[in-house]
Amino acid sequence: MNVRTTLAIVFTSLALLFTAGCAVTRGQETVGAYVDDTAITTAVKSRFVENKTVDAAAISVETLNGTVMLSGFAKNTSEKLTAETIARGVKGVKAVKNEIAIRP
C-alpha cells in the first residue's frame, strides 16, 4: 500500500510540475494577460474582416501585453493606415506597431 501511495504522489507531482509551465507563454505575467491578448487579437481580426477596405487575409495580427503588432502586405498607404486605426480602436489596446509593407 505504501508503494502505491508513493508512486501516486510522485506521478501527481510530476504532472503538476510539467503542466504548470504550460499556462503562460511568450513571457507574459499571468494567464489573464494571455487571455486578454487573445481577445484583442480576435477583435482586431474580426474588425478587419468587417471592413471592406482592409484585406484581412494579407495582414497578420499579434498581441503581447496589450501591444498589437501588424505585419503583412497592404495595397496602398490608405489600407495600411486604416488597419492601424482599426487596431487602435479596439478596447484594451495600449499601443500599435505597424510593420505592414506596401506592395509595389
Steps between C-alpha positions, in 0.01 A plus 500: 500500500785742578657439159173590324461816702858602435467438124174694489661796675803491268287485183268775622795721590659448159172572322453824693859602438477457123150639447553811712757628250250476214258755642681816394698551181704768324632664817161614625446539869162333545253276325259794508742707291518219244120482484476879464754499217312222322174695530667812359646308206163344423323835520750668265479216247120500505491876441736453206257246353206738549685786332496476121809716445736276701606161365479294819674203340809705410558654844617307807412611851694407814447640848733498800410675823253727320740602223371402156747424221370520146698339220441384147417688183266783404400620154560865587571745782131552564447131577804498730376802696144365515627173650693694764199718582278194537752332733530814715121508540479158666445501875809402697756601237784695661716552190517400133817416307420525132751294300273456197687527170340661194509287189662670204 
